[in-house]
Amino acid sequence: MRVLLWLLLTASVLANVFVSSFAGWTGALQIAGSAGTGAVLLGSAVGLWLTRPRGEA
């Protein structure tokens, strides 16, 4: 499960860089792409935080 969350986190960061820099999208399309990748990034980060080993603080 954690491996999948790490892959999602990495993929969302790379996708956000692509949308912001290389895709050539403008206006609402760029906003929608950034919002989508941001939602995946936040979701995977929260999932990783919730599934962390409890011995660490």
C-alpha positions in Angstrom: 0.0 0.0 0.0 2.7 2.4 1.0 4.6 1.7 -2.2 1.6 2.6 -4.3 1.2 5.9 -2.3 4.9 6.8 -2.9 4.4 6.1 -6.6 1.3 8.3 -6.7 3.1 11.0 -4.9 6.1 10.9 -7.3 3.8 10.7 -10.4 1.7 13.6 -9.3 4.8 15.8 -8.7 6.1 14.9 -12.2 2.7 15.4 -13.8 2.4 18.8 -12.1 5.8 19.9 -13.4 4.7 18.7 -16.9 1.4 20.5 -16.8 3.0 23.7 -15.5 6.0 23.8 -17.8 5.9 21.6 -20.9 2.2 20.9 -21.8 1.5 24.3 -23.3 -1.9 24.4 -21.6 -3.3 27.8 -20.8 -6.1 29.2 -18.8 -8.8 26.9 -17.3 -7.1 23.7 -18.8 -3.9 24.4 -16.9 -5.8 25.2 -13.7 -7.8 22.0 -14.0 -4.6 20.0 -14.6 -2.8 21.6 -11.7 -5.8 21.1 -9.4 -6.1 17.4 -10.4 -2.4 16.7 -9.8 -2.5 18.7 -6.6 -5.4 16.7 -5.3 -3.6 13.4 -6.0 -0.5 14.8 -4.3 -2.3 15.8 -1.2 -4.3 12.6 -1.0 -1.2 10.4 -1.3 0.7 12.6 1.2 -2.2 12.2 3.7 -2.3 8.5 3.0 1.4 8.1 3.7 1.1 10.1 6.9 -1.8 8.0 8.1 -0.1 4.7 7.4 3.3 5.7 8.9 4.7 3.5 11.6 3.4 4.5 15.0 6.8 4.3 16.7 7.9 7.5 15.0 6.6 10.8 16.1 
